[in-house]
Amino acid sequence: SQTIHQWPATLVQPVGSPLSLECTVEGTSNPNLYWYRQAAGRGLQLLFYSVGIGQISSEVPQNLSASRPQDRQFILSSKKLLLSDSGFYLCAWSMTGYSGNTIYFGEGSWLTVV
Amino acid sequence: AQKVTQAQTEISVVEKEDVTLDCVYETRDTTYYLFWYKQPPSGELVFLIRRNSFDEQNEISGRYSWNFQKSTSSFNFTITASQVVDSAVYFCALMKAAGNKLTFGGGTRVLVKP
C-alpha cells in the first residue's frame, strides 16, 4: 500500500531564516505531488503541484519554492521566512493522470515563524 | 470558477446525537468529483469519500452517510449516533474531472460532548 511521510512535524524558525520541508511517497510510481498550506483559522490553499520530476506549478506567488529532485520526493523551501509563512503545511499525493483521482495527505508540518 | 461553501462553521452535539454537515458547491463543469475529508486535532487530513457527478446514489459507510443532490448542488454528510472520536474539522472539496486540484470549503468544526 501507499504511504506518505513528511518532516519535520514541528518547526519554530526566526524571521529571515531558511526553510526546508521534505515529503516522500512510498508504494507508487510517478505520483502527482502537492503542497498545501492551512493558515490558522483558515481553509486549505494549494501552493504547488508537480506531475513529474522537475515539473513544478505554482498556484500562489510567494517567497516559497518547491522542488522535485526524485520521482517520489517533494521539497518545500524558502530562503528567508516571513511571519506570514506561519501555518500548517501538508504534503499530498495522487495517482498519475487527470481523472479526478483522490488526493491523500501526509501528517502535516506545523511551522511557526517568530 | 469553482466554489465550495460550508455554511456551518461549528456544530456542537451531545454523544449519540446525529449531526448533518452541509456542503454546497458551484461549478460550470458537467463532470466533476466531490470529496469529504476529516481533520482530527492531530492535523492530518483523512480521506472519507469520493463521488463523481454522474453517481447520485446516496452512500452509507458505518455511521457515515452522504446525500448527493445534483439538482441543488449539495453533497451533505451525516454522522449517525455521534461519538467523541468524531470531534474534528470536516472539509468538503470539489475537483474538475480533467484536473488534479481540489477546491476546499472553509470546513465545519464538529464538537461531540460526552
Contacts between the chains, C-beta under 8 A, distances in Angstrom:
chain1	res1	chain2	res2	distance
A	32	B	100	5.2
A	42	B	106	7.8
A	43	B	91	7.5
A	43	B	104	5.1
A	43	B	105	7.0
A	43	B	106	4.8
A	43	B	107	6.1
A	44	B	45	7.8
A	44	B	91	6.9
A	44	B	102	7.7
A	44	B	104	4.5
A	46	B	101	5.8
A	46	B	102	7.2
A	49	B	100	6.7
A	49	B	101	6.7
A	51	B	100	7.6
A	59	B	101	7.7
A	88	B	43	5.9
A	90	B	44	7.8
A	90	B	45	6.2
A	92	B	45	7.7
A	94	B	100	6.1
A	98	B	98	5.4
A	98	B	99	6.3
A	98	B	100	5.9
A	99	B	97	6.9
A	99	B	98	7.9
A	100	B	32	7.4
A	100	B	33	3.9
A	100	B	50	7.7
A	100	B	52	6.6
A	100	B	95	5.3
A	100	B	96	7.4
A	100	B	97	5.1
A	100	B	99	7.6
A	101	B	100	6.8
A	102	B	35	7.1
A	102	B	47	5.9
A	102	B	50	5.0
A	103	B	35	7.9
A	103	B	47	7.7
A	103	B	95	7.9
A	103	B	100	7.6
A	103	B	102	5.8
A	104	B	47	5.9
A	105	B	37	7.6
A	105	B	44	6.2
A	105	B	45	3.9
A	105	B	46	7.7
A	105	B	47	7.6
A	106	B	44	7.0
A	107	B	42	7.5
A	107	B	43	7.1
A	107	B	44	4.7
A	108	B	43	4.4
A	108	B	44	5.7
A	108	B	45	7.6
A	110	B	43	7.2
